[in-house]
Amino acid sequence: MNTARTFPSIAKHHAAAWKARAMAALRADSSLSVRLSRYNAAMARARALETQGEAV
């Protein structure tokens, strides 16, 4: 059972957590390319979770 599909509010909370992680990635003490890569990966996960939550 996919809980994100069953409970849209959980998907929204997970998406918010991934957005926070994305913002933290931008502030990390790493090279710009690493920070951007981590930000893009986290935002892609957040967008996917938001889409799952809206599809229910």
Number of C-alpha atoms within 10 A of each C-alpha: 5 6 11 18 17 13 13 19 15 16 22 20 16 18 24 17 14 21 19 15 17 23 16 14 21 18 11 12 9 11 10 13 9 14 19 15 15 19 21 15 15 22 20 16 16 24 16 13 23 21 16 18 22 12 9 10
